[in-house]
């Protein structure tokens, strides 16, 4: 079997992989390879034709393809080798990849690997919704691909389950294409998408959002979806008897969460965080396996692609330093924990202490709160927030940290 050798291999040519590749090359890595399974670079951004991307990274509103094109052009300008239409079959903890491209299988050995595979949508099977199995039930991302790239309208009367951002955006898109969006139903007592998308995609188009309500049955005995039964849920998300009602529709869109694409990560025996479902990493984005880094939605699901790019650039730079034998750390590692009101924190460990950024999500919506980063009883940093929501990631910049003076970090909301 043919075996290649590279200093750095980046798996995934979406927004995370592109930013990591550009940053690694700019950090001095002269032998890197970017692998993408699709026929073109850009990842999910290629089907996101709405604007709103780039407000943080470029200070202007771009569509998904425009945002991706900025990074694709940079990768081309830097003359970074790209293997498109290539599937990574497996990855070992020794950083050996087995890949398939146009019928040829070969091995690639790397000094460092950046995981940037993104995430996938949760499907009907993961929800265990009872009822028939008719045509007309889709994930929101699948419909986005059909409408925006394939010019196919899947239906005319639409119900959306889940208030994730893709579902909200597709509620607007389907309305603009002439479909009637009957309603959006969310099992939680609050929306799971960005507030700007609630306003711009639902409120502006008169589309109702029903909270604490979910689909309990799918009806389509003749092969095509004819409607769904919805019901309100109690505090444990169980249907409340007497609240059931039937909603006629020919299309059901599922926008019920994203799952980091970590099959390769697990094959490499990388430790997975039970909450994020992504790798456990330090402040350089390196996993517990030396030389394997993770960034973007494969690490934890982000709300904005701008933050994906920023995090990926950090991973790319540090991976380049590691491949060159120049990634220095301190002699101590400090654990980072999620405290009261916080669901998770990334990174889970601090080992370098250079320009530390903590990203996290809260457990419930609230307003007028203070974020605290503590070492035991000692408060290291506070940040006032007028509004907090589980759908929106919060960042705290810690800067340079001397780890010798710190036993552990805890992020909490008070």
Long-range contacts (C-beta under 8 A, 24 or more apart in sequence): 1-105, 1-106, 1-107, 2-104, 2-106, 2-107, 3-106, 3-107, 3-108, 3-109, 4-33, 4-106, 4-107, 4-108, 4-109, 5-108, 5-109, 5-110, 6-31, 6-32, 6-33, 6-108, 6-109, 6-110, 6-111, 7-31, 7-32, 7-110, 7-111, 7-112, 7-320, 7-323, 7-324, 8-32, 8-33, 8-110, 8-111, 8-112, 8-113, 8-114, 8-319, 8-320, 8-323, 9-33, 9-35, 9-95, 9-97, 9-108, 9-110, 9-112, 9-113, 9-114, 10-34, 10-35, 10-113, 10-114, 10-116, 10-316, 10-319, 11-35, 11-88, 11-91, 11-97, 11-113, 11-114, 11-115, 11-116, 11-117, 11-264, 12-36, 12-43, 12-115, 12-116, 12-117, 12-118, 12-296, 12-298, 13-38, 13-41, 13-42, 13-43, 13-82, 13-84, 14-41, 14-42, 14-43, 14-44, 14-45, 14-68, 14-116, 14-118, 14-296, 15-42, 15-43, 15-45, 15-67, 15-68, 15-71, 15-296, 15-305, 15-308, 15-309, 15-312, 16-116, 16-118, 16-295, 16-296, 16-297, 16-298, 16-308, 16-309, 16-311, 16-312, 16-315, 17-43, 17-114, 17-116, 17-296, 17-312, 18-42, 18-68, 18-71, 18-72, 18-74, 18-75, 18-309, 18-312, 19-71, 19-308, 19-309, 19-310, 19-312, 19-313, 19-316, 20-114, 20-116, 20-293, 20-295, 20-312, 20-313, 20-315, 20-316, 20-319, 21-75, 21-78, 21-80, 21-316, 22-71, 22-74, 22-75, 22-78, 22-80, 22-313, 22-316, 23-312, 23-313, 23-314, 23-315, 23-316, 23-317, 23-320, 24-114, 24-316, 24-317, 24-319, 24-320, 25-78, 25-80, 25-320, 26-78, 26-317, 27-316, 27-317, 27-320, 27-321, 28-320, 28-324, 29-319, 29-320, 29-323, 29-324, 32-80, 32-81, 32-320, 33-81, 33-82, 33-83, 33-108, 33-110, 34-75, 34-80, 34-81, 34-82, 34-83, 35-82, 35-83, 35-86, 35-88, 35-97, 35-99, 36-82, 36-83, 36-84, 36-85, 36-86, 37-85, 37-86, 37-87, 37-88, 38-84, 38-85, 39-84, 39-85, 40-84, 41-68, 41-72, 41-75, 41-82, 41-84, 42-68, 42-69, 42-72, 43-68, 43-118, 44-118, 44-141, 45-305, 46-149, 47-141, 47-144, 47-145, 47-148, 47-149, 48-144, 48-148, 48-169, 49-148, 50-169, 50-172, 50-173, 52-196, 53-304, 53-305, 53-306, 54-306, 55-304, 55-306, 56-304, 56-306, 56-307, 56-310, 57-306, 57-309, 57-310, 64-305, 67-305, 71-309, 88-264, 90-264, 90-267, 91-264, 91-265, 91-267, 91-268, 92-267, 92-268, 93-268, 93-269, 93-270, 93-289, 93-292, 95-268, 95-291, 95-292, 110-291, 110-323, 111-291, 111-322, 111-323, 112-291, 112-292, 112-293, 112-319, 112-320, 112-322, 112-323, 113-268, 113-291, 113-292, 113-293, 113-319, 114-293, 114-294, 114-295, 114-312, 114-315, 114-316, 114-319, 115-262, 115-264, 115-265, 115-279, 115-287, 115-292, 115-293, 115-294, 115-295, 115-298, 115-299, 116-294, 116-295, 116-296, 116-298, 116-312, 116-315, 117-260, 117-261, 117-262, 117-264, 117-298, 118-260, 118-261, 118-296, 118-297, 118-298, 119-258, 119-259, 119-260, 119-261, 119-297, 119-298, 119-301, 120-258, 120-259, 120-261, 121-166, 121-254, 121-256, 121-257, 121-258, 121-259, 122-254, 122-256, 122-257, 122-258, 122-259, 123-254, 124-254, 126-256, 127-254, 127-256, 129-215, 129-216, 129-217, 129-218, 130-216, 130-217, 130-218, 131-217, 131-218, 131-219, 131-220, 131-228, 131-229, 132-218, 132-219, 132-220, 132-221, 133-218, 133-220, 134-218, 134-220, 134-221, 134-222, 134-223, 134-224, 134-225, 134-226, 135-220, 135-223, 135-224, 135-225, 136-220, 136-224, 136-225, 136-249, 136-250, 136-251, 136-252, 137-218, 137-225, 137-251, 137-252, 137-254, 138-251, 138-252, 138-253, 138-254, 139-253, 139-254, 139-255, 140-164, 140-166, 140-167, 140-169, 140-170, 140-253, 140-254, 140-255, 141-166, 143-170, 143-174, 143-251, 143-253, 144-169, 144-170, 144-173, 147-173, 147-174, 147-177, 148-173, 153-177, 153-178, 153-179, 154-251, 155-179, 155-225, 155-249, 155-250, 155-251, 156-180, 156-250, 156-251, 157-182, 157-248, 157-249, 157-250, 157-251, 158-182, 158-249, 158-250, 158-251, 158-252, 158-253, 159-183, 159-185, 159-215, 159-228, 159-247, 159-249, 159-251, 159-252, 159-253, 160-184, 160-185, 160-252, 160-253, 160-255, 161-185, 161-214, 161-215, 161-228, 161-252, 161-253, 161-254, 161-255, 161-256, 162-186, 162-187, 162-192, 162-254, 162-255, 162-256, 162-257, 163-188, 163-191, 163-192, 163-193, 163-198, 163-209, 163-255, 164-192, 164-193, 164-255, 164-256, 164-257, 164-258, 165-193, 165-194, 165-197, 165-255, 165-303, 165-391, 166-255, 167-193, 167-253, 167-254, 167-255, 168-193, 168-194, 168-197, 168-198, 168-201, 168-202, 168-255, 169-197, 169-201, 170-253, 170-255, 171-201, 171-202, 171-205, 171-207, 171-253, 172-200, 172-201, 172-202, 172-204, 172-205, 172-207, 175-205, 175-207, 179-251, 181-205, 181-207, 182-247, 182-248, 182-249, 183-207, 183-208, 183-209, 183-210, 183-247, 184-208, 184-209, 184-210, 185-210, 185-213, 185-214, 185-215, 185-230, 186-210, 186-211, 186-212, 186-213, 186-214, 187-212, 187-213, 187-214, 187-233, 187-237, 188-212, 190-364, 190-365, 190-389, 190-390, 191-391, 192-257, 192-390, 192-391, 193-255, 193-391, 194-303, 194-391, 194-392, 195-389, 195-391, 195-392, 214-239, 215-252, 216-244, 218-252, 219-246, 224-250, 225-249, 225-250, 225-251, 225-252, 226-250, 228-252, 258-297, 258-301, 260-297, 260-298, 260-299, 260-300, 260-301, 261-297, 261-298, 262-298, 265-294, 265-298, 268-292, 270-294, 273-300, 273-344, 273-348, 275-338, 275-343, 275-344, 276-300, 276-301, 276-344, 276-346, 278-346, 280-348, 280-349, 281-346, 281-347, 281-348, 281-349, 282-333, 282-347, 282-348, 282-349, 282-350, 282-351, 282-352, 283-347, 283-349, 283-350, 283-351, 283-352, 283-353, 283-354, 283-356, 283-357, 284-314, 284-315, 284-318, 284-322, 284-327, 284-329, 284-351, 284-352, 285-311, 285-314, 285-315, 285-318, 285-319, 285-347, 286-318, 286-319, 286-322, 286-327, 286-351, 290-322, 291-319, 291-322, 291-323, 293-318, 293-319, 293-322, 299-346, 300-344, 300-346, 300-359, 302-393, 303-391, 303-392, 303-393, 304-393, 307-359, 307-393, 307-395, 311-359, 314-357, 327-352, 328-352, 330-403, 330-404, 331-404, 332-403, 332-404, 333-403, 334-403, 334-406, 334-407, 334-408, 334-409, 335-408, 335-409, 336-408, 336-409, 336-410, 336-411, 337-408, 337-409, 337-410, 337-411, 338-410, 338-411, 339-372, 339-374, 339-410, 339-411, 339-412, 339-413, 340-412, 340-413, 340-414, 341-366, 341-369, 341-412, 341-413, 341-414, 342-411, 342-412, 342-413, 343-390, 345-411, 350-401, 350-403, 350-406, 350-409, 351-403, 353-400, 353-401, 353-402, 353-403, 354-400, 355-399, 355-400, 356-397, 356-398, 356-399, 356-400, 356-401, 357-395, 357-396, 357-397, 357-398, 358-395, 358-396, 358-398, 358-409, 358-411, 359-393, 359-394, 359-395, 360-393, 360-394, 360-396, 360-411, 361-390, 361-392, 361-393, 361-394, 362-388, 362-389, 362-390, 362-394, 362-413, 363-390, 364-390, 365-389, 365-390, 366-413, 369-413, 369-414, 370-413, 370-414, 371-396, 371-411, 371-412, 371-413, 372-411, 372-412, 372-413, 372-414, 373-398, 373-409, 373-410, 373-411, 374-409, 374-410, 374-411, 374-412, 375-406, 375-407, 375-408, 375-409, 375-410, 376-407, 376-408, 380-406, 380-409, 388-413
